[in-house]
Amino acid sequence: MDAFEALADPIRRRLLTRLRRGPARVVDLADEHSISRPAISKHLRLLSEAGLVDAVPSGRERHYRLVEDGSAPVQRYLNTLRPPIPEHALDGLDLEVRRTTRERRTADADTEENTA
């Protein structure tokens, strides 16, 4: 299962939102949802297969947490949907940089004349 398929399910999205706050055990996640522990475990297994979460053993328990770059494929795809910044959009920035540079040079020259 890839990240896109994993995110298609609303329960898995809610689990990811919960894990954003920090690691949790299956029992804790099951207490926060109206489905059984085995169902939560199945969703976590699918999220793990998709590379979105991993489990860290802690004694007899496993604590699930978000994988830092797990959603990178989804983010890359979403970035392709954004329109590129048109070249003229930065014209105002170029003009402002030139104006500020010119003002700074004038101020420096005035300061040098006053100290001489």
Secondary structure, 3 states (H helix, E strand, C coil): CCHHHHHCCHHHHHHHHHHCCCCECHHHHHHCCCCCHHHHHHHHHHHHHCCCEEEEEECCEEEEEECCCCCHHHHHHHHHHCCCCCHHHHHHHHHHHHHHHHHHHHHHHHHHHHHC
